[in-house]
Amino acid sequence: MSAHDELAALVERHRPGTASGEGGITPMPDTWVFRDMDRSAARRAAVLILFGRLDDVPAHHPSSAVPADLDVLFVQRADTLRQHPGQIAFPGGAIDETDASTADAALREAVEETGLDPAGVQIVGSLPDAELPITNFLVTPVIGWWARPSDVFVVDPGESAKVFRVPVADLLDPANRVSAVIERGGLRHTSPAFTVGGETIWGFTGIVLSRLFDDLGWTQDWDAAKELVVPFG
């Protein structure tokens, strides 16, 4: 089965009306909750998790689970932003009233942040909403497939510092897996994270990515005891 087909099968497994799609909302791990979620007042957002074969540069650490040239797209948020400054994220943002769907919102935000050509993106489907308690958002992860890749770049330096893609096999490499640690208010918080190419993918994005790989059966055994203290701002 191709990576595209595995992603499509994952979306189908979580479709509303199926056993795994009945819950509707995925909470953050207890080890990564800084405040309670108020679902009645939660705002809605969507992120685009965009996979594809972007170029001929293979992964540094091939995996038997995925092709060596399978990539996923990320942005690094600008250091000047009030929320989550400098963090690595999937393209995405708040859903506007003019957005026809969560998928449209995710794709619109990706175009605004990375300049990609939306005509080349196939929307595979959405996964259950994920809680983001610290800013009281419910975020819909939208899975995309880059059928016809296009150039990407930082559109607005006030929003993003960098746009880049990472080979999925490198993300799966156990040597690149760590537990992110934040100590705040006398409490210790931990979550799955990835360290690739000098970047650390942690927090909400790291959790969603780790869960996605687990659900797909792509995850390789890694040492959760290997920890990395991350800045929190």
DAQUI-V772329 format. One record per backbone hydrogen bond with DSSP energy under -0.5 kcal/mol. CO is the residue of the C=O (numbers start at 1). NH is the residue of the N-H. If there is no record, write none. Layout:
[[CO/NH] [CO/NH]]
This chain:
[[2/6] [3/7] [4/8] [5/9] [6/10] [7/11] [8/12] [9/13] [10/14] [12/15] [13/20] [15/18] [18/17] [18/21] [18/22] [19/22] [23/25] [24/129] [25/27] [26/131] [29/32] [30/33] [31/190] [32/34] [37/39] [38/41] [38/42] [39/42] [43/138] [44/95] [45/140] [46/93] [47/49] [47/142] [48/50] [48/91] [49/51] [49/144] [50/73] [51/146] [52/54] [52/71] [56/58] [67/70] [68/59] [70/168] [71/52] [72/166] [74/164] [75/77] [75/89] [76/161] [76/162] [78/81] [78/86] [84/87] [87/77] [89/75] [91/48] [93/46] [96/99] [101/105] [102/106] [103/107] [104/108] [105/109] [106/110] [107/111] [108/112] [109/113] [110/114] [110/116] [111/115] [113/155] [114/153] [116/118] [117/120] [118/121] [120/122] [120/147] [120/148] [121/123] [122/124] [122/145] [125/143] [129/26] [130/139] [132/135] [132/136] [132/137] [136/43] [137/132] [137/139] [138/45] [139/130] [139/141] [140/47] [140/142] [141/127] [141/143] [142/49] [143/124] [143/125] [144/51] [145/122] [145/147] [153/155] [156/159] [156/160] [159/78] [162/76] [164/74] [166/72] [167/170] [167/171] [168/172] [169/173] [173/176] [174/177] [176/195] [178/180] [178/193] [179/228] [180/191] [181/230] [182/184] [182/189] [184/187] [187/184] [189/182] [191/180] [193/178] [194/196] [194/201] [196/199] [199/196] [200/202] [201/194] [202/205] [202/206] [203/207] [204/208] [205/209] [206/210] [207/211] [208/212] [209/213] [210/214] [211/215] [212/216] [213/217] [213/218] [213/219] [214/217] [222/224] [223/226] [225/227] [226/179] [228/181]]
